[in-house]
Amino acid sequence: MNPSESEPIGKVKAFLFPLPPLDHSTLAEYTEDPDALRRFERKFAVPSLFGLLLFLAPFIYLIIYKKPLSLIGLCIAGFLTLIGTIYVMFRSTPISPATGRPMEKYWNTSSSARGDEVLYVCHDSKTYFRRTFAKQARSS
């Protein structure tokens, strides 16, 4: 079977983010590890909050003081910080809490989530977790 026929991953996404596809149903004997997901997301909480604060600071200033202030640079810096955090989060390889070894990343080809879901799998401990990165808009 040709990989392009079995997986719904677009050509641009496959070029920019080359991950092998994996069907979630093949992980039947594996257990989902929510603790590993929390540990992975915790590392990126501070940069995310910093970017959000930079992005929202000019709007908060405008609401409180009711004076227009040209802080568009802060908005742009906050937005770029958030995009950079998401990019680094996607590119990073988490360490399995059970074995201490790097986990392998796969595109989830049978995702029920709206968006691009990545599976992080530790074959040694037979654990995995999922992370949805880009949520797609609902089609009416």
N, C-alpha and C positions, 0 to 999 in steps of 0.2 A: 504494500500500500504506500502510495506517495504521501510524504508528510504534509504537503500543502493541501491534499484532499481530506486528511483526517482531522485537521485542526483549524479552528476559526480565527487564527491569528493573522492580522493584516501584514502585508509585505513591508510597509514602512516600520511598523512596530517590531517585526522580526529582524529588520536590518538594524534599527537603533538599539534594541534590547534583545540580543541573541540568547534566548533561553530555550532549552528543549521543552517540547510539550509533554504533558503527563495527564492522563485521565484520573480524576479523583477516585473513581471506582477501583482502580488498581491498588489503592492503599487500604484495602479492606482489613488486613491483619495489622495495620498500623493504628496507633492511638493518637488522637489530637491532643496537643499539649498547650493549653491556654497560658500556662506560666511562662513558657518560652516566648509566646507572643507579647506578653506584658513586659518581659525583660528586654525584648527587642525594641518595643516602642518607647520604653522609658528612657533609652539613650538619646532619643531625639525630641524629648519633651521640652527641654530648655531652649534649643534653637527655634523650635516651633513657636513657643510662647514669646520669645524675643522678636521674631519676625512679625507675629500678630500684633504685638504692642507697637512696633515701629509703623506698621501699616495703619493702625487705628488711632495713633496719637494725634495726627492733625484733625481728624474728625471730632475727637473728644475735646480738643482745644477749641474748635469752632463752636461746639455745643455749649461749653462752659462759659467762654468769654464773649461769644457772639461777635467775634471780630474775624474777618477773613485774614488768613495768614498763609503765606506762600510756603507751605511745607511739603510740596509735592515730592521733593527729594526723599523725605522720610517715607512717604507712601511707596515710592518706587523701591527704596532700599528694603522695606519690609516685605514687599511682594517678591523681590528677588531672593531674599533670605528664605521665605517660605518655599519658593520653587527649588532653590538649592538644597534645602533640607529634604524635600521629597525626593529629589534626584539622588542625593547621597544615601538616603534610606533605601531607595530601590537598588542602588549599586552595591550596598554593603552586604556582607555575608555574615549572618548571625552564627554564634557558637552554641552548640547544643548544651543545655544545662546538664543533661544526663551523662554525656561522654566527654564534653570539653573539646570536641572536634567541630570543624566548620560544617554547616548544613548545606545541602545542595538545593538549588533553586530551579523551579519548573513553572511554566505557564499552566494554569488549570484549564483544560479544554472542556471540561464538563461543569463549569461553574454555573450556579443558579443565581449568583450575585449580579447586580447590574454594574458591570465594569470589568477591569482587567485584574484578575486574581492570580496571585503568585503563591505557589506552594513551596514551603521550606521543609525539606525532608532530611531526617537523620536515619540512615539505613542501619547503623549499628544498634541504636536503641529502639528502632521501629516507632519513632514518633515524628510528628509533623505539625505545622501550623500554617494557616492561610492569612494572607494580607491582601486586601483590595486597594489598589492604588488609584486608578483613574476611573471614576464613576461616570457612566454614560448618561446622557439626558434621556428622559422618558420620551418615547415616541407616542404621539396621540393617535 
